[in-house]
Every structure is written in C-alpha cells, then in structure tokens.
Amino acid sequence: MIAFMGAAQPADEPGRRPGAGAPPPTREPLRVLIVDDHPVFLDGLGLLLRSEPDLLVSEAADGAAAIEAAAATQPDVVVMDLDLPGLGGVEATRAIVRASPHIGVLVLTMFDDDESVFAAMRAGARGYLLKGSRRAEILQAVRAVAEGTALFGPTIARRLIEYFAQPRPAPGAEAFPELTEREREILDLIAQGVPNTGIAQRLYLSPKTVRNHVSNIFAKLQVSDRAQAIVRARRAGLGGDAR
C-alpha cells in the first residue's frame, strides 16, 4: 500500500460523511503530438493514445510538419519517429527542444543502434523506445516524459549500460597515440600550467625523470617549447582542470 502525504485538510462537520460534496480533483489533459510517416502505424498509435481519457492527440507525418505543429499547439510530449521524409527525427527533435525546452520528446523508432540513440539524446530527447514495445510501456513512457522523467525501453537501457561500462580511453589517447600513458599524464599537467617541479611532486617522480619525459613529449609532438605543447594539448581536450 502506498500512502501519499498532502496538505492538511479541515475537519469534516460532525455527522457528515468525510469528503461528501467535495468535487473530484481535476487535471489538465496531456497534449501529445505523434510524428510518423507510416499511416498504419500512425493510426494504430493514435487509437491507443486516444483511448486514454487524459490524452489529447494530434499528428504530423514529417519533421517539418512536426516543428510547425509543436510551435502552434505546444504539446506536453512529442512521440517522434527518427526515419522521416525530408527533415529527419533527430533534426526535428533538436529544433523543437531548442524552441520550446519544456516539450518532452519521446523517440519511438525501429533504430536501436548506438549512433541513433546518442544522436537523439544529444538532440534533447527525454525517452527512447523501440517500435514493438508493449502498449503499457508506451503509455507509461508518454506520461513519464510529460513529467520530466528520462525513460528508456529495456533494450535501450541495456545498450546504455553496456556503453558506459566500457573502459574509456585516457584523455588525449586518441589525439596522441604515440604517447605513453605516463607521458599523457604529464602532458595533461603541463596543459594545466603545472611546472616540472609541481609535476614531480604530484607524480612522486624525480625532477630529472620529469625533464626526460617532457623532452620525449616535445619530440613526439614535434613542438619546440612548452607553450606549443600546451596549445596542442588543450585543443585535444587535455588540461581540463586548468585554472
């Protein structure tokens, strides 16, 4: 049993049934815009959502129409396919969220590859489901996204967990594959503006060892001084803790 705590209410009059005569609480319906270019799927999803009394549903068949409809009707949730004619779902999502950040976009698509998932997330989507999800999952996702919750289907959630569980390369590893892990560590400190003496203290190395590493770094990066090394390192994303 779940108990909900609310504001204290005045006591009922003696002899009066608790709550008698009190009007039931009302809630504004959720406005949902469906975007899909497949008429059969669009009709089926529309029927599902319209069967819920708290949902008001409108439709669009492509990305450009979705942007116009979202601007005009200001829905609470846009259920967005990614594979759309003309302007794609990712671009439409980005435009909608940029213009109206309060609108929640729930992607409902056949695409489950990492590129599609992360492109949609970067564009501002709050949820991602695959077509084939159960009716209850879709309804739950629509309401969750409307409330501001990020929600992903089980398959997508597993992909996200697997992606973030993978070991990430050290900062600068892709930009400077010729450097050893220790050299990248020292280059990162150089990019933060730490002098050789400070690097030696932080890494518990002798000043001579640090000087040797710095010389090797300069030679491998083909730079002549510390300033050039800092520029290259910061362009590659190193030195993030620089003050």
matplotlib code that plots the C-alpha trace (Angstrom):
import matplotlib.pyplot as plt

x = [0.0, 1.3, 0.5, 0.5, 1.2, -0.7, -1.6, -3.7, -7.5, -10.0, -12.0, -15.4, -18.5, -20.0, -22.3, -21.1, -19.6, -15.8, -15.3, -19.0, -19.8, -16.2, -15.7, -13.2, -9.8, -9.4, -6.2, -5.4, -5.2, -1.8, -1.3, 0.5, 1.8, 2.6, 5.1, 5.4, 5.2, 3.7, -0.1, -0.9, 1.4, 0.3, -3.4, -2.7, -0.7, -3.3, -6.1, -4.0, -3.4, -6.9, -8.3, -6.8, -9.2, -6.4, -4.6, -5.3, -3.7, -2.6, -0.5, 2.2, 3.8, 7.2, 9.8, 9.0, 5.3, 6.2, 8.1, 5.2, 2.7, 4.8, 5.2, 1.4, 0.0, 2.8, 2.2, 3.5, 5.0, 6.1, 6.3, 8.9, 10.0, 13.5, 13.1, 11.1, 11.0, 12.8, 13.8, 14.7, 13.5, 16.8, 16.9, 13.2, 13.8, 16.6, 14.6, 11.6, 13.6, 15.6, 12.4, 10.4, 12.6, 9.6, 8.3, 9.4, 10.3, 9.9, 11.5, 9.6, 11.5, 12.9, 16.5, 18.4, 22.0, 24.3, 24.6, 20.8, 20.3, 23.0, 22.1, 18.6, 19.8, 22.2, 19.3, 17.3, 15.1, 14.0, 12.9, 13.7, 11.5, 11.5, 8.5, 7.2, 7.1, 4.0, 1.0, 1.5, 5.2, 4.3, 1.6, 3.9, 6.7, 4.4, 3.3, 6.8, 8.3, 5.5, 6.5, 10.1, 11.5, 14.0, 12.8, 14.3, 13.0, 14.7, 16.7, 18.0, 18.7, 20.9, 22.8, 23.4, 24.6, 27.0, 28.2, 29.1, 30.5, 33.1, 36.6, 37.1, 40.4, 42.6, 42.3, 44.4, 44.8, 43.1, 44.8, 48.2, 48.5, 52.3, 52.5, 52.7, 50.1, 52.7, 53.5, 49.9, 49.5, 52.4, 51.1, 47.8, 49.5, 51.6, 48.3, 47.1, 50.1, 51.8, 55.6, 58.1, 58.7, 55.0, 54.6, 57.4, 55.7, 52.3, 53.5, 56.3, 58.9, 62.4, 62.8, 65.3, 62.7, 60.1, 62.5, 63.2, 59.5, 58.9, 61.7, 60.2, 56.8, 58.1, 60.0, 57.0, 54.6, 57.2, 56.9, 59.8, 58.6, 56.1, 53.7, 53.3, 52.7, 50.0, 48.2, 48.2, 47.2, 44.3, 43.0, 42.8, 40.9, 43.7, 44.2, 40.5, 41.4, 43.4, 42.6]
y = [0.0, 3.4, 6.4, 9.9, 12.9, 16.1, 19.3, 19.1, 19.5, 21.0, 18.5, 17.4, 18.6, 16.2, 13.7, 14.5, 11.7, 12.6, 14.2, 14.4, 17.1, 17.7, 17.8, 15.3, 16.7, 17.7, 17.6, 19.2, 16.6, 15.9, 17.1, 14.6, 15.1, 11.9, 12.1, 9.2, 8.8, 5.3, 5.7, 2.3, 2.8, 6.4, 5.3, 2.5, 4.6, 7.3, 4.9, 3.7, 7.1, 8.4, 5.5, 7.2, 10.0, 12.1, 12.4, 14.9, 13.7, 15.4, 14.1, 15.1, 13.0, 14.5, 16.6, 19.9, 19.5, 18.3, 21.5, 23.7, 21.7, 21.8, 25.5, 26.0, 23.6, 23.4, 19.8, 18.3, 15.3, 14.7, 11.0, 11.1, 8.6, 9.0, 7.8, 10.6, 12.0, 15.3, 16.6, 13.6, 12.9, 13.9, 17.3, 17.9, 17.0, 19.4, 22.2, 21.6, 21.4, 24.5, 26.5, 25.0, 23.4, 22.4, 20.0, 16.4, 14.3, 10.5, 8.7, 5.7, 4.1, 0.8, 2.0, 0.6, 1.3, 3.4, 6.2, 6.8, 6.5, 9.0, 11.4, 11.5, 12.1, 14.9, 16.5, 16.7, 13.5, 12.5, 9.0, 6.3, 3.2, 0.7, 0.1, -3.2, -2.0, -3.1, -0.7, -0.3, 0.6, 3.3, 4.8, 4.8, 6.4, 9.2, 10.1, 9.8, 12.1, 14.6, 14.7, 15.4, 11.9, 10.3, 6.9, 4.2, 0.8, -2.3, -2.9, 0.7, 0.8, -2.3, -0.7, 2.5, 0.5, -1.6, 1.6, 3.4, 0.3, 0.0, 1.4, 4.8, 5.8, 8.1, 11.9, 12.6, 8.9, 9.2, 12.5, 11.4, 7.6, 8.0, 9.0, 6.5, 6.7, 8.4, 10.9, 11.7, 12.2, 14.6, 16.4, 16.9, 18.5, 20.7, 21.8, 22.8, 25.0, 22.9, 23.4, 20.5, 20.7, 20.5, 17.5, 15.8, 16.3, 15.2, 12.1, 11.2, 11.4, 12.9, 16.2, 14.6, 11.9, 14.6, 16.5, 13.4, 12.7, 16.3, 16.1, 12.9, 14.6, 17.6, 15.3, 13.1, 16.1, 17.9, 21.1, 23.3, 24.6, 24.4, 26.9, 25.0, 21.8, 23.4, 24.7, 21.2, 19.5, 21.9, 21.5, 17.8, 18.2, 17.9, 20.4, 20.3, 21.3, 24.3, 27.4]
z = [0.0, -0.9, 1.2, -0.2, 2.1, 1.3, 2.8, 6.0, 5.4, 7.7, 9.8, 8.4, 10.1, 12.7, 11.1, 7.6, 5.5, 5.1, 1.7, 0.9, -1.6, -2.4, -6.2, -7.6, -8.4, -12.0, -14.1, -17.4, -20.1, -21.6, -25.2, -27.3, -30.8, -32.8, -35.6, -38.1, -41.8, -41.8, -42.0, -40.5, -37.5, -37.1, -37.0, -34.6, -32.2, -32.4, -31.5, -28.5, -27.1, -27.8, -25.8, -22.7, -21.4, -20.1, -23.5, -26.3, -29.5, -32.8, -35.6, -38.1, -40.9, -41.3, -39.5, -40.9, -40.1, -36.6, -35.9, -37.1, -35.1, -32.0, -32.2, -32.8, -30.3, -27.6, -26.7, -23.5, -25.3, -28.9, -29.8, -32.6, -35.2, -36.5, -40.1, -41.6, -45.1, -45.6, -42.2, -40.0, -36.5, -34.8, -36.6, -35.8, -32.1, -31.9, -33.4, -31.2, -28.0, -28.9, -29.5, -26.6, -24.0, -21.9, -24.5, -23.9, -26.9, -26.7, -29.6, -30.9, -33.7, -35.2, -34.8, -31.8, -32.9, -30.6, -33.2, -33.4, -29.6, -28.7, -31.6, -30.3, -26.7, -27.8, -29.7, -26.4, -26.4, -22.9, -23.8, -26.3, -27.1, -29.9, -32.1, -30.8, -27.2, -25.4, -25.2, -21.4, -21.9, -24.5, -22.2, -19.2, -21.2, -22.5, -19.0, -17.6, -20.2, -19.7, -16.0, -17.0, -16.3, -18.7, -19.7, -22.0, -23.0, -21.6, -24.8, -25.0, -21.3, -21.6, -24.5, -22.5, -19.5, -21.8, -23.5, -20.3, -18.7, -21.4, -20.4, -21.8, -23.3, -21.3, -22.1, -25.2, -26.1, -29.4, -30.3, -29.1, -29.7, -29.9, -26.2, -23.3, -20.5, -18.3, -21.0, -21.5, -17.7, -17.7, -20.8, -19.1, -16.1, -18.5, -20.1, -16.6, -16.2, -13.7, -13.7, -13.8, -10.0, -9.4, -11.7, -9.9, -6.6, -7.8, -9.5, -7.0, -9.7, -9.6, -11.4, -13.8, -14.7, -15.4, -17.6, -19.6, -20.1, -21.1, -23.7, -25.1, -25.3, -27.2, -29.6, -30.3, -30.7, -32.8, -30.7, -29.7, -26.3, -23.5, -25.0, -28.2, -26.2, -24.1, -27.2, -28.8, -25.6, -24.9, -28.4, -27.8, -24.5, -22.0, -19.2, -18.2, -14.6, -15.7, -13.6]

ax = plt.figure().add_subplot(projection="3d")
ax.plot(x, y, z, "-o")
ax.set_aspect("equal")
plt.show()
